[in-house]
Structure formats: C-alpha cells, structure tokens
C-alpha cells in the first residue's frame, strides 16, 4: 500500500517540475521593438562592412593581377638591356666618315643600326622605352648625374651629354640614364628679364 500511495506523489512532483520551465518561459518578457531594431541595425552594419571588405579585396586582387601582368617582364627586360648597349657601342666605335670610304664597313654599320632599331621596336611593343635625355632638364627620377660641367650656353641643370641611355617599363624606371649636367649659365627666363631691363633702360 505504501508503494501504491507513493507513486501518485512522485508523478505529481515530476509533473510540477516539468511544468516549471514552461511557466518561467511564459513569465520572461518578449524583447521590445527598440531592442529588435537595434539588433537589426547592428546586423545590417556588420553586413555592409563585410560587403565593403569583400569589394576592397576584389579590387585589390584585380589591381595586383594587372600590375603583375604589366610588369611581368621586368627581370627579362633588365637582362637584355646590355644588347642595346653593345649595339650602340658598335655604331659609336666607327669613326665619322670611315663607313663612307669602305662599302663593307658601311654595310656592316647599316646592319647593326637596323638590328638596333628592331631591338627598340620589340622593347616598345612590350612597354619598354629607351631614354636619351640630351638637351632636356635633369630629372632625378629617370637620370643619374655622373658629373657637372660649366656650360653657360644652356640653363643650369640641362643634360648636355648622355653616357648611357636609360630605359623605362611603362611608368617604372628599369635603368636610369647616366648623364652629364650643366652648371652655371643663364637661368630659365633670365634672358627675357635681361631684355626687359635693357628696353627699360633705353626708354629712360
């Protein structure tokens, strides 16, 4: 009899315990509208940031891919620059007028010159250009000054001689041109200022 009367008590206790969580869940208040809107705004902000990060990554990847393709021949181009130097030296080694006196030598020089022009054409088709800045203002980004010489016939900083031509690949310098730069002489615009001063003196 004790066992029989004990079972109902145990069942009632179990039922009460099972019903307790449901009562507690029902008693918990639902989030208000402001809280839900705040969560939505936070999730939206995270989504927008993730989208922006992915877009930046895509653009950076495309830019890196373009630069890799654009400058892929950098090492090869540097390695073949000596070919152009040797062709130029071969042409410069022939004294002026010597080729006209010797038909065989003239034909050889013409062949070397033709090879040099074709060499430049091939380089230019691949984005490489030779830089021979004689008569141009010195550019420290593309030129390397070997010495300065006194030359009052040109403005200071003018390249008066090119020891070795330079080369650029697109907008990057493969090798700076080795140059001789003038110092002294009239500054740019000084001649015009002197003329204006002279005219003013004559008018007085």
Backbone as a printed PyTorch tensor [residue, N CA C, xyz], in Angstrom:
tensor([[[  0.8270,  -1.2040,   0.0000],
         [  0.0000,   0.0000,   0.0000],
         [  0.8530,   1.2410,   0.0000]],

        [[  1.9800,   1.1880,   0.7150],
         [  2.8500,   2.3690,   0.7500],
         [  3.3900,   2.6740,  -0.6220]],

        [[  3.7020,   1.6050,  -1.3850],
         [  4.2270,   1.8220,  -2.7290],
         [  3.1800,   2.4210,  -3.6320]],

        [[  1.9570,   1.9440,  -3.4780],
         [  0.8860,   2.4330,  -4.3550],
         [  0.5850,   3.8940,  -4.0860]],

        [[  0.5790,   4.2460,  -2.7860],
         [  0.3010,   5.6600,  -2.4670],
         [  1.4780,   6.5410,  -2.8120]],

        [[  2.7070,   5.9790,  -2.8700],
         [  3.9170,   6.7750,  -3.1910],
         [  3.9980,   7.1440,  -4.6380]],

        [[  3.5320,   6.3190,  -5.5160],
         [  3.6490,   6.5860,  -6.9500],
         [  2.9070,   7.8390,  -7.3870]],

        [[  1.6640,   8.0110,  -6.9330],
         [  0.9740,   9.2440,  -7.3430],
         [  1.7120,  10.4830,  -6.8770]],

        [[  2.2640,  10.4250,  -5.6400],
         [  3.0040,  11.5950,  -5.1570],
         [  4.2060,  11.8800,  -6.0470]],

        [[  4.9240,  10.8290,  -6.4760],
         [  6.0990,  11.0020,  -7.3410],
         [  5.7030,  11.5520,  -8.6970]],

        [[  4.5800,  11.0660,  -9.2320],
         [  4.1030,  11.5590, -10.5350],
         [  3.7180,  13.0170, -10.4560]],

        [[  3.1080,  13.3980,  -9.3550],
         [  2.7210,  14.8010,  -9.2080],
         [  3.9360,  15.7030,  -9.1280]],

        [[  4.9770,  15.2150,  -8.4060],
         [  6.2100,  16.0080,  -8.2940],
         [  6.8810,  16.1760,  -9.6470]],

        [[  6.9430,  15.0980, -10.4340],
         [  7.5580,  15.1540, -11.7670],
         [  6.7930,  16.0990, -12.6760]],

        [[  5.4870,  16.0560, -12.6020],
         [  4.6710,  16.9410, -13.4400],
         [  4.8780,  18.3930, -13.0610]],

        [[  5.0210,  18.6350, -11.7570],
         [  5.2400,  20.0110, -11.3150],
         [  6.5780,  20.5300, -11.7970]],

        [[  7.6310,  19.6310, -11.7220],
         [  8.9650,  20.0400, -12.1860],
         [  8.9640,  20.2830, -13.6920]],

        [[  8.2410,  19.4650, -14.4500],
         [  8.1970,  19.6310, -15.9120],
         [  7.4780,  20.9050, -16.2840]],

        [[  6.5260,  21.2740, -15.5060],
         [  5.7810,  22.4830, -15.8320],
         [  6.4720,  23.7570, -15.4080]],

        [[  7.5030,  23.6510, -14.5670],
         [  8.1890,  24.8480, -14.0740],
         [  8.8800,  25.6230, -15.1710]],

        [[  9.6710,  24.9930, -16.0700],
         [ 10.3320,  25.7730, -17.1440],
         [  9.3250,  26.4610, -18.0450]],

        [[  8.2610,  25.8150, -18.3520],
         [  7.2650,  26.4220, -19.2200],
         [  6.6910,  27.6690, -18.5780]],

        [[  6.4870,  27.5820, -17.2350],
         [  5.9530,  28.7520, -16.5470],
         [  6.9610,  29.8870, -16.5380]],

        [[  8.2550,  29.5310, -16.3240],
         [  9.3090,  30.5540, -16.3250],
         [  9.4490,  31.1870, -17.7060]],

        [[  9.3690,  30.3620, -18.8010],
         [  9.4670,  30.8940, -20.1610],
         [  8.3080,  31.8240, -20.4550]],

        [[  7.1510,  31.4490, -19.9550],
         [  5.9910,  32.3010, -20.1960],
         [  6.1160,  33.5960, -19.4300]],

        [[  6.8070,  33.5230, -18.2730],
         [  6.9480,  34.7250, -17.4540],
         [  7.9980,  35.6850, -18.0180]],

        [[  8.9950,  35.1920, -18.8550],
         [ 10.0580,  36.0450, -19.4110],
         [  9.4670,  37.0200, -20.4280]],

        [[  9.7250,  38.3150, -20.2710],
         [  9.1230,  39.3030, -21.1940],
         [  9.7560,  39.2300, -22.5890]],

        [[  8.9720,  39.4370, -23.6260],
         [  9.4790,  39.4500, -25.0060],
         [ 10.2640,  40.7330, -25.2580]],

        [[ 11.3320,  40.6810, -26.1210],
         [ 12.1010,  41.8970, -26.4200],
         [ 11.1960,  42.9780, -27.0210]],

        [[ 11.4430,  44.2100, -26.6010],
         [ 10.6210,  45.2950, -27.1440],
         [ 11.0820,  45.6620, -28.5440]],

        [[ 10.3320,  46.5290, -29.1940],
         [ 10.6180,  46.9100, -30.5900],
         [ 11.9570,  47.6150, -30.7090]],

        [[ 12.2990,  48.4550, -29.7440],
         [ 13.5750,  49.1870, -29.8010],
         [ 14.7680,  48.2580, -29.7830]],

        [[ 14.6790,  47.2050, -28.9350],
         [ 15.7770,  46.2330, -28.8700],
         [ 15.9380,  45.4880, -30.1880]],

        [[ 14.8110,  45.0810, -30.7680],
         [ 14.8690,  44.3720, -32.0440],
         [ 15.4260,  45.2630, -33.1530]],

        [[ 15.0050,  46.5210, -33.1600],
         [ 15.5210,  47.4470, -34.1770],
         [ 17.0230,  47.6500, -34.0110]],

        [[ 17.4810,  47.7000, -32.7510],
         [ 18.9140,  47.8450, -32.5060],
         [ 19.7000,  46.6560, -33.0230]],

        [[ 19.1570,  45.4550, -32.7950],
         [ 19.8260,  44.2560, -33.2900],
         [ 19.8560,  44.2220, -34.8160]],

        [[ 18.7450,  44.6300, -35.4300],
         [ 18.6840,  44.6740, -36.9000],
         [ 19.7210,  45.6620, -37.4440]],

        [[ 19.8030,  46.8320, -36.7910],
         [ 20.7680,  47.8400, -37.2420],
         [ 22.1970,  47.3270, -37.1050]],

        [[ 22.4830,  46.6180, -36.0040],
         [ 23.8280,  46.0740, -35.7930],
         [ 24.1710,  45.0330, -36.8480]],

        [[ 23.2240,  44.1330, -37.1230],
         [ 23.4600,  43.1050, -38.1370],
         [ 23.6090,  43.7170, -39.5250]],

        [[ 22.8070,  44.7490, -39.8090],
         [ 22.9080,  45.4300, -41.1100],
         [ 24.2680,  46.0840, -41.2620]],

        [[ 24.7530,  46.7200, -40.1860],
         [ 26.0690,  47.3620, -40.2320],
         [ 27.1670,  46.3290, -40.4670]],

        [[ 27.0730,  45.1830, -39.7920],
         [ 28.0680,  44.1290, -39.9990],
         [ 28.0360,  43.6200, -41.4390]],

        [[ 26.8400,  43.4850, -41.9750],
         [ 26.7150,  43.0050, -43.3520],
         [ 27.3180,  43.9870, -44.3360]],

        [[ 27.0550,  45.2780, -44.1170],
         [ 27.6020,  46.3030, -45.0180],
         [ 29.1230,  46.3450, -44.9220]],

        [[ 29.6480,  46.2080, -43.7100],
         [ 31.1090,  46.2140, -43.5460],
         [ 31.7430,  45.0020, -44.2400]],

        [[ 31.1100,  43.8500, -44.0820],
         [ 31.6280,  42.6490, -44.7360],
         [ 31.5870,  42.7950, -46.2520]],

        [[ 30.5100,  43.3930, -46.7570],
         [ 30.4040,  43.6130, -48.2060],
         [ 31.4830,  44.5790, -48.6920]],

        [[ 31.7220,  45.6550, -47.9090],
         [ 32.7610,  46.6210, -48.2890],
         [ 34.1410,  45.9760, -48.2700]],

        [[ 34.4080,  45.1340, -47.2650],
         [ 35.6990,  44.4470, -47.1860],
         [ 35.8980,  43.5140, -48.3790]],

        [[ 34.8610,  42.8100, -48.7540],
         [ 34.9570,  41.9100, -49.9010],
         [ 35.1760,  42.6870, -51.1870]],

        [[ 34.5130,  43.8440, -51.3130],
         [ 34.6810,  44.6660, -52.5100],
         [ 36.1070,  45.2120, -52.5920]],

        [[ 36.6480,  45.6650, -51.4550],
         [ 38.0270,  46.1580, -51.4340],
         [ 39.0150,  45.0460, -51.7590]],

        [[ 38.7590,  43.8490, -51.2320],
         [ 39.6300,  42.7120, -51.5250],
         [ 39.6000,  42.3700, -53.0090]],

        [[ 38.4090,  42.4320, -53.6050],
         [ 38.2860,  42.1360, -55.0370],
         [ 39.0520,  43.1570, -55.8710]],

        [[ 38.8980,  44.4470, -55.5220],
         [ 39.6020,  45.4970, -56.2610],
         [ 41.1090,  45.3640, -56.1020]],

        [[ 41.5570,  45.0750, -54.8800],
         [ 42.9920,  44.9270, -54.6430],
         [ 43.5500,  43.7380, -55.3960]],

        [[ 42.7900,  42.6620, -55.4460],
         [ 43.2270,  41.4730, -56.1830],
         [ 43.3300,  41.7670, -57.6740]],

        [[ 42.3330,  42.4850, -58.2120],
         [ 42.3740,  42.8440, -59.6340],
         [ 43.5490,  43.7620, -59.9340]],

        [[ 43.8040,  44.7320, -59.0250],
         [ 44.9230,  45.6480, -59.2330],
         [ 46.2590,  44.9130, -59.1980]],

        [[ 46.3970,  43.9960, -58.2400],
         [ 47.6330,  43.2110, -58.1590],
         [ 47.8170,  42.3510, -59.4040]],

        [[ 46.7150,  41.8140, -59.9030],
         [ 46.7780,  40.9750, -61.1100],
         [ 47.2070,  41.8050, -62.3100]],

        [[ 46.6500,  43.0280, -62.4340],
         [ 47.0180,  43.8980, -63.5460],
         [ 48.4860,  44.3080, -63.4630]],

        [[ 48.9630,  44.6530, -62.2600],
         [ 50.3590,  45.0660, -62.1030],
         [ 51.3120,  43.9000, -62.3810]],

        [[ 50.9050,  42.7090, -61.9530],
         [ 51.7420,  41.5380, -62.2160],
         [ 51.8890,  41.2990, -63.7140]],

        [[ 50.7690,  41.4280, -64.4390],
         [ 50.8240,  41.2470, -65.8890],
         [ 51.5890,  42.3850, -66.5580]],

        [[ 51.4270,  43.5940, -66.0270],
         [ 52.0400,  44.7840, -66.6260],
         [ 53.5590,  44.7750, -66.4880]],

        [[ 54.0460,  44.3170, -65.3350],
         [ 55.4830,  44.3680, -65.0620],
         [ 56.1210,  42.9810, -65.0080]],

        [[ 55.4580,  42.0050, -65.6210],
         [ 55.9550,  40.6270, -65.5630],
         [ 57.3180,  40.4720, -66.2340]],

        [[ 57.6140,  41.3130, -67.2360],
         [ 58.8650,  41.1500, -67.9850],
         [ 60.0050,  41.9890, -67.4120]],

        [[ 59.8330,  42.5340, -66.2100],
         [ 60.8460,  43.4350, -65.6470],
         [ 62.2310,  42.7970, -65.6280]],

        [[ 62.3420,  41.6120, -65.0480],
         [ 63.6540,  40.9660, -64.9370],
         [ 64.2250,  40.6440, -66.3190]],

        [[ 63.3960,  40.1210, -67.2010],
         [ 63.8740,  39.7960, -68.5490],
         [ 64.3350,  41.0580, -69.2710]],

        [[ 63.5560,  42.1360, -69.1490],
         [ 63.9060,  43.3860, -69.8250],
         [ 65.2490,  43.9090, -69.3340]],

        [[ 65.4760,  43.8550, -68.0240],
         [ 66.7680,  44.3150, -67.4920],
         [ 67.9200,  43.4800, -68.0360]],

        [[ 67.6700,  42.1820, -68.2180],
         [ 68.7390,  41.2960, -68.6860],
         [ 69.1330,  41.5700, -70.1380]],

        [[ 68.1920,  42.0700, -70.9450],
         [ 68.5060,  42.2630, -72.3680],
         [ 68.9490,  43.6850, -72.6920]],

        [[ 68.9720,  44.5670, -71.6870],
         [ 69.3800,  45.9440, -71.9690],
         [ 70.8190,  46.0240, -72.4740]],

        [[ 71.6660,  45.1150, -72.0160],
         [ 73.0660,  45.1310, -72.4650],
         [ 73.1930,  44.8960, -73.9630]],

        [[ 72.2070,  44.2100, -74.5470],
         [ 72.2440,  44.0150, -76.0070],
         [ 72.1660,  45.3610, -76.7070]],

        [[ 71.2430,  46.2090, -76.2610],
         [ 71.1440,  47.5450, -76.8430],
         [ 72.4040,  48.3580, -76.6250]],

        [[ 72.9990,  48.2330, -75.4290],
         [ 74.2430,  48.9650, -75.1490],
         [ 75.3510,  48.5370, -76.1080]],

        [[ 75.4810,  47.2440, -76.3440],
         [ 76.5390,  46.7510, -77.2320],
         [ 76.3140,  47.1870, -78.6780]],

        [[ 75.0710,  47.2060, -79.1210],
         [ 74.7800,  47.6760, -80.4730],
         [ 75.1380,  49.1500, -80.6210]],

        [[ 74.8180,  49.9460, -79.5880],
         [ 75.1600,  51.3690, -79.6170],
         [ 76.6770,  51.5750, -79.6100]],

        [[ 77.3650,  50.7790, -78.8230],
         [ 78.8270,  50.9070, -78.7850],
         [ 79.4470,  50.5410, -80.1300]],

        [[ 78.9010,  49.5250, -80.7860],
         [ 79.4270,  49.1210, -82.0940],
         [ 79.2630,  50.2370, -83.1140]],

        [[ 78.1320,  50.9000, -83.0810],
         [ 77.8960,  52.0070, -84.0230],
         [ 78.8130,  53.1800, -83.7030]],

        [[ 78.9560,  53.5090, -82.4030],
         [ 79.7680,  54.6500, -81.9990],
         [ 81.2550,  54.4080, -82.2090]],

        [[ 81.6870,  53.1580, -82.2880],
         [ 83.1150,  52.8520, -82.4310],
         [ 83.6570,  53.1650, -83.8220]],

        [[ 82.7700,  53.3060, -84.7920],
         [ 83.2130,  53.5800, -86.1690],
         [ 83.4690,  55.0780, -86.3180]],

        [[ 84.6690,  55.4880, -86.7010],
         [ 84.9670,  56.9160, -86.8750],
         [ 84.0590,  57.5450, -87.9290]],

        [[ 83.8160,  58.8180, -87.7630],
         [ 82.9670,  59.5510, -88.7090],
         [ 83.6040,  59.5390, -90.0930]],

        [[ 82.8640,  59.1460, -91.0920],
         [ 83.3460,  59.1260, -92.4670],
         [ 84.0010,  57.8230, -92.8700]],

        [[ 84.3430,  56.9700, -91.9010],
         [ 85.0230,  55.7180, -92.2310],
         [ 84.1090,  54.7860, -93.0070]],

        [[ 82.8370,  54.7640, -92.6750],
         [ 81.9130,  53.8780, -93.3670],
         [ 81.7320,  54.2850, -94.8270]],

        [[ 81.8020,  55.5840, -95.1110],
         [ 81.6360,  56.0470, -96.4910],
         [ 82.8140,  55.6120, -97.3670]],

        [[ 83.9740,  55.4700, -96.7650],
         [ 85.1640,  55.0850, -97.5190],
         [ 85.2740,  53.5760, -97.7130]],

        [[ 84.5300,  52.8070, -96.9510],
         [ 84.6220,  51.3430, -97.0310],
         [ 83.2150,  50.7610, -97.1660]],

        [[ 82.8380,  50.2990, -98.3560],
         [ 81.4800,  49.7650, -98.5750],
         [ 81.1360,  48.6090, -97.6440]],

        [[ 82.1080,  47.7500, -97.3590],
         [ 81.8420,  46.6190, -96.4810],
         [ 81.5320,  47.0990, -95.0640]],

        [[ 82.3070,  48.0670, -94.5950],
         [ 82.0730,  48.6110, -93.2650],
         [ 80.7320,  49.3410, -93.2110]],

        [[ 80.4120,  50.0270, -94.2910],
         [ 79.1400,  50.7420, -94.3470],
         [ 77.9710,  49.7620, -94.2610]],

        [[ 78.0830,  48.6410, -94.9850],
         [ 77.0250,  47.6380, -94.9360],
         [ 76.9090,  47.0330, -93.5360]],

        [[ 78.0510,  46.8490, -92.8830],
         [ 78.0370,  46.2910, -91.5260],
         [ 77.3440,  47.2510, -90.5530]],

        [[ 77.6880,  48.5250, -90.6480],
         [ 77.0850,  49.5190, -89.7460],
         [ 75.5890,  49.6420, -90.0010]],

        [[ 75.1980,  49.5800, -91.2660],
         [ 73.7670,  49.6410, -91.5700],
         [ 73.0340,  48.4420, -90.9820]],

        [[ 73.6710,  47.2850, -91.0400],
         [ 73.0670,  46.0870, -90.4560],
         [ 72.9410,  46.1870, -88.9350]],

        [[ 73.9800,  46.7280, -88.2970],
         [ 73.9390,  46.8960, -86.8430],
         [ 72.8730,  47.9220, -86.4580]],

        [[ 72.7950,  49.0170, -87.2300],
         [ 71.7820,  50.0400, -86.9550],
         [ 70.3740,  49.4810, -87.1250]],

        [[ 70.1830,  48.6640, -88.1600],
         [ 68.8760,  48.0430, -88.3860],
         [ 68.5220,  47.1070, -87.2260]],

        [[ 69.5040,  46.3650, -86.7560],
         [ 69.2740,  45.4680, -85.6170],
         [ 68.9080,  46.2610, -84.3650]],

        [[ 69.5920,  47.3870, -84.1710],
         [ 69.3010,  48.2270, -83.0060],
         [ 67.8810,  48.7850, -83.0770]],

        [[ 67.4550,  49.2240, -84.2550],
         [ 66.0840,  49.7540, -84.4000],
         [ 65.0440,  48.6670, -84.1520]],

        [[ 65.3030,  47.4680, -84.6500],
         [ 64.3600,  46.3670, -84.4330],
         [ 64.3320,  45.9670, -82.9460]],

        [[ 65.4910,  46.0360, -82.3130],
         [ 65.5640,  45.7560, -80.8770],
         [ 64.6830,  46.7420, -80.1010]],

        [[ 64.7740,  48.0240, -80.4600],
         [ 63.9470,  49.0400, -79.8000],
         [ 62.4620,  48.8200, -80.0890]],

        [[ 62.1410,  48.4410, -81.3180],
         [ 60.7390,  48.1920, -81.6710],
         [ 60.1470,  47.0570, -80.8420]],

        [[ 60.9380,  46.0080, -80.6550],
         [ 60.4670,  44.8690, -79.8500],
         [ 60.2510,  45.3000, -78.4070]],

        [[ 61.1880,  46.0910, -77.8660],
         [ 61.0390,  46.5710, -76.4980],
         [ 59.7930,  47.4430, -76.3550]],

        [[ 59.5870,  48.3550, -77.3110],
         [ 58.4530,  49.2660, -77.2250],
         [ 57.1210,  48.5300, -77.3400]],

        [[ 57.0850,  47.4580, -78.1170],
         [ 55.8510,  46.6780, -78.2110],
         [ 55.5100,  46.0120, -76.8790]],

        [[ 56.5160,  45.8790, -76.0280],
         [ 56.2990,  45.2740, -74.7130],
         [ 56.3520,  46.3150, -73.5890]],

        [[ 56.2110,  47.5840, -73.9540],
         [ 56.1190,  48.6420, -72.9510],
         [ 57.4220,  49.2310, -72.4840]],

        [[ 58.5510,  48.8680, -73.1030],
         [ 59.8590,  49.3800, -72.6900],
         [ 60.3220,  50.4560, -73.6740]],

        [[ 60.7820,  51.5870, -73.1300],
         [ 61.2590,  52.6770, -73.9840],
         [ 62.6510,  53.1110, -73.5550]],

        [[ 63.4520,  53.4820, -74.5670],
         [ 64.7990,  53.9870, -74.2900],
         [ 64.7160,  55.4750, -73.9710]],

        [[ 65.4990,  55.9110, -72.9910],
         [ 65.5130,  57.3150, -72.5640],
         [ 66.8720,  57.9100, -72.9100]],

        [[ 66.8700,  58.8670, -73.8440],
         [ 68.0980,  59.5850, -74.2220],
         [ 67.8100,  61.0770, -74.0300]],

        [[ 68.0550,  61.6120, -72.8260],
         [ 67.5590,  62.9480, -72.4720],
         [ 68.4780,  64.1200, -72.7990]],

        [[ 69.3270,  63.9760, -73.7980],
         [ 70.2440,  65.0860, -74.1100],
         [ 69.4480,  66.3350, -74.4810]],

        [[ 69.8190,  67.4770, -73.8540],
         [ 69.1320,  68.7390, -74.1010],
         [ 67.9040,  68.9480, -73.2280]],

        [[ 67.5460,  67.9560, -72.4310],
         [ 66.3750,  68.0660, -71.5570],
         [ 66.8020,  68.4430, -70.1340]],

        [[ 65.8810,  68.9790, -69.3340],
         [ 66.2090,  69.2460, -67.9210],
         [ 66.4970,  67.9550, -67.1710]],

        [[ 67.4080,  68.0240, -66.2410],
         [ 67.7710,  66.8470, -65.4430],
         [ 66.5810,  66.4010, -64.6100]],

        [[ 66.2730,  65.1130, -64.6640],
         [ 65.1730,  64.5310, -63.9070],
         [ 65.7470,  63.4690, -62.9670]],

        [[ 65.7930,  63.7420, -61.6720],
         [ 66.4250,  62.7840, -60.7490],
         [ 65.6990,  61.4430, -60.6690]],

        [[ 64.4530,  61.3940, -61.1410],
         [ 63.7010,  60.1420, -61.1070],
         [ 64.0690,  59.2150, -62.2760]],

        [[ 64.6240,  59.7980, -63.3440],
         [ 64.9650,  58.9960, -64.5240],
         [ 66.4260,  59.0960, -64.9190]],

        [[ 67.1520,  60.0610, -64.3660],
         [ 68.5440,  60.2850, -64.7710],
         [ 69.4790,  60.1500, -63.5720]],

        [[ 70.6850,  59.7470, -63.8620],
         [ 71.7450,  59.6830, -62.8500],
         [ 72.8950,  60.5750, -63.3070]],

        [[ 73.1290,  61.6520, -62.5570],
         [ 74.1760,  62.6110, -62.9350],
         [ 75.5430,  62.0400, -62.5780]],

        [[ 76.4230,  61.9440, -63.5860],
         [ 77.7690,  61.4460, -63.3530],
         [ 78.6990,  62.5970, -62.9530]],

        [[ 78.6410,  63.6780, -63.7210],
         [ 79.4470,  64.8680, -63.4140],
         [ 78.6740,  66.1120, -63.8230]],

        [[ 79.1400,  67.2570, -63.3270],
         [ 78.6140,  68.5580, -63.7480],
         [ 79.7240,  69.3030, -64.4830]],

        [[ 79.3520,  69.9930, -65.5340],
         [ 80.3470,  70.7540, -66.3030],
         [ 79.8610,  72.2000, -66.4440]],

        [[ 80.8160,  73.0940, -66.5360],
         [ 80.4890,  74.5070, -66.7390],
         [ 80.0660,  74.7120, -68.1830]],

        [[ 78.8760,  75.2150, -68.3660],
         [ 78.3630,  75.4700, -69.7140],
         [ 77.3640,  76.6140, -69.6290]],

        [[ 77.8020,  77.8050, -70.0480],
         [ 76.9510,  78.9860, -69.9440],
         [ 76.0320,  79.1610, -71.1460]],

        [[ 76.0950,  78.2220, -72.0760],
         [ 75.2160,  78.2970, -73.2440],
         [ 73.8290,  77.7190, -72.9750]],

        [[ 73.7140,  76.9950, -71.8910],
         [ 72.4220,  76.3660, -71.5620],
         [ 72.0700,  76.6890, -70.1190]],

        [[ 70.8070,  76.4680, -69.7720],
         [ 70.3510,  76.7120, -68.4010],
         [ 70.9420,  75.6780, -67.4500]],

        [[ 71.1990,  76.0670, -66.2090],
         [ 71.7130,  75.0970, -65.2340],
         [ 70.7550,  73.9130, -65.0930]],

        [[ 71.3250,  72.7170, -64.9500],
         [ 70.5010,  71.5310, -64.8030],
         [ 70.1080,  70.8840, -66.1100]],

        [[ 70.6460,  71.4010, -67.2280],
         [ 70.3590,  70.7970, -68.5320],
         [ 71.3070,  69.6370, -68.7990]],

        [[ 70.7760,  68.5520, -69.3260],
         [ 71.6060,  67.4030, -69.6930],
         [ 72.3250,  67.7340, -71.0000]],

        [[ 73.6610,  67.7770, -70.9520],
         [ 74.4340,  68.1460, -72.1380],
         [ 75.0840,  66.9350, -72.8070]],

        [[ 75.1150,  65.8010, -72.1180],
         [ 75.7050,  64.6000, -72.7110],
         [ 75.1150,  63.3630, -72.0280]],

        [[ 74.9390,  62.3110, -72.8040],
         [ 74.4080,  61.0590, -72.2680],
         [ 75.4890,  59.9900, -72.3930]],

        [[ 75.9990,  59.5290, -71.2510],
         [ 76.9780,  58.4560, -71.2560],
         [ 76.3350,  57.1180, -71.6190]],

        [[ 75.1820,  56.8930, -71.0400],
         [ 74.4880,  55.6170, -71.2500],
         [ 72.9780,  55.8740, -71.1970]],

        [[ 72.2390,  55.4610, -72.2280],
         [ 70.7920,  55.6960, -72.2190],
         [ 70.0970,  54.9240, -71.1050]],

        [[ 68.9680,  55.4380, -70.6840],
         [ 68.1740,  54.7520, -69.6780],
         [ 66.9920,  54.0480, -70.3240]],

        [[ 66.2690,  53.2970, -69.5360],
         [ 65.0910,  52.5790, -70.0410],
         [ 63.9930,  52.6280, -68.9830]],

        [[ 62.7450,  52.7390, -69.4470],
         [ 61.5910,  52.6970, -68.5520],
         [ 60.6240,  51.6290, -69.0550]],

        [[ 59.9780,  50.9670, -68.1010],
         [ 58.9280,  50.0000, -68.4030],
         [ 57.6190,  50.6100, -67.9260]],

        [[ 56.7620,  50.9960, -68.8750],
         [ 55.5310,  51.7180, -68.5600],
         [ 55.9130,  52.9710, -67.7760]],

        [[ 55.5790,  53.0270, -66.4780],
         [ 55.9180,  54.1980, -65.6730],
         [ 57.0010,  53.9050, -64.6320]],

        [[ 57.6960,  52.7830, -64.7900],
         [ 58.7630,  52.4230, -63.8580],
         [ 60.1140,  52.4870, -64.5480]],

        [[ 61.1210,  52.9360, -63.8070],
         [ 62.4700,  53.0390, -64.3560],
         [ 63.1560,  51.6810, -64.2480]],

        [[ 63.5540,  51.1510, -65.3990],
         [ 64.3470,  49.9300, -65.3980],
         [ 65.8070,  50.2440, -65.1100]],

        [[ 66.2750,  51.3380, -65.7320],
         [ 67.6530,  51.7700, -65.5230],
         [ 67.7330,  53.2570, -65.8020]],

        [[ 68.2870,  54.0520, -64.8740],
         [ 68.3890,  55.4870, -65.1320],
         [ 69.4500,  55.7830, -66.1820]],

        [[ 69.2260,  56.8600, -66.9200],
         [ 70.2200,  57.2930, -67.9020],
         [ 71.3840,  57.9590, -67.1780]],

        [[ 72.5990,  57.6090, -67.5610],
         [ 73.7910,  58.2260, -66.9860],
         [ 74.1510,  59.4470, -67.8100]],

        [[ 74.1640,  60.6170, -67.1610],
         [ 74.2560,  61.8580, -67.9190],
         [ 75.2800,  62.8190, -67.3330]],

        [[ 75.6260,  63.8200, -68.1650],
         [ 76.4520,  64.9550, -67.7540],
         [ 75.5290,  66.1720, -67.6940]],

        [[ 75.5750,  66.9010, -66.5780],
         [ 74.6550,  68.0050, -66.3470],
         [ 75.4210,  69.3200, -66.3330]],

        [[ 74.8130,  70.3420, -66.9390],
         [ 75.4410,  71.6590, -66.9970],
         [ 75.2160,  72.4190, -65.6960]],

        [[ 76.2190,  73.2030, -65.3290],
         [ 76.0710,  74.1280, -64.2080],
         [ 76.4830,  75.5140, -64.6880]],

        [[ 76.0190,  76.5300, -63.9870],
         [ 76.2900,  77.8900, -64.4400],
         [ 75.3690,  78.2510, -65.5890]],

        [[ 75.7040,  79.3050, -66.2840],
         [ 74.8770,  79.7450, -67.4090],
         [ 73.6650,  80.5110, -66.9270]],

        [[ 72.8820,  80.9860, -67.8660],
         [ 71.6990,  81.7800, -67.5380],
         [ 70.5880,  80.8740, -67.0530]],

        [[ 69.8520,  81.3230, -66.0400],
         [ 68.7180,  80.5680, -65.5450],
         [ 67.5510,  80.7080, -66.5120]],

        [[ 66.6510,  79.7420, -66.5410],
         [ 65.4890,  79.8410, -67.4320],
         [ 64.7090,  81.1210, -67.1720]],

        [[ 64.4790,  81.8960, -68.2300],
         [ 63.7390,  83.1440, -68.1010],
         [ 64.6290,  84.3440, -67.8630]],

        [[ 65.9170,  84.0840, -67.5840],
         [ 66.8120,  85.2040, -67.3020],
         [ 67.0550,  86.0490, -68.5270]],

        [[ 67.1200,  85.3960, -69.7060],
         [ 67.3530,  86.1560, -70.9350],
         [ 66.2220,  87.1390, -71.1730]],

        [[ 64.9780,  86.6840, -70.9300],
         [ 63.8360,  87.5730, -71.1120],
         [ 63.8640,  88.7140, -70.1260]],

        [[ 64.2940,  88.4780, -68.8920],
         [ 64.3790,  89.5070, -67.8840],
         [ 65.4320,  90.5360, -68.2620]],

        [[ 66.5960,  90.0400, -68.7980],
         [ 67.6590,  90.9620, -69.1990],
         [ 67.1830,  91.8570, -70.3260]],

        [[ 66.4490,  91.2550, -71.3010],
         [ 65.9670,  92.0480, -72.4110],
         [ 64.9960,  93.1130, -71.9530]],

        [[ 64.1430,  92.7450, -71.0040],
         [ 63.1680,  93.7010, -70.4960],
         [ 63.8700,  94.8380, -69.7570]],

        [[ 64.9390,  94.4810, -69.0050],
         [ 65.7100,  95.5030, -68.2900],
         [ 66.3790,  96.4530, -69.2660]],

        [[ 66.9340,  95.8790, -70.3630],
         [ 67.5880,  96.7100, -71.3540],
         [ 66.6170,  97.6460, -72.0300]],

        [[ 65.4370,  97.1730, -72.3570],
         [ 64.4260,  98.0310, -73.0030],
         [ 64.0090,  99.1620, -72.0680]],

        [[ 63.9120,  98.8500, -70.7780],
         [ 63.5180,  99.8690, -69.8240],
         [ 64.5910, 100.9430, -69.7220]],

        [[ 65.8760, 100.5320, -69.7760],
         [ 66.9780, 101.4930, -69.6880],
         [ 66.9850, 102.4060, -70.8990]],

        [[ 66.7290, 101.8410, -72.0950],
         [ 66.7170, 102.6390, -73.3110],
         [ 65.5620, 103.6430, -73.2780]],

        [[ 64.4310, 103.2060, -72.7110],
         [ 63.2920, 104.1140, -72.6450],
         [ 63.5800, 105.2940, -71.7450]],

        [[ 64.3750, 105.0640, -70.6420],
         [ 64.7340, 106.1630, -69.7640],
         [ 65.7760, 107.0720, -70.4140]]])
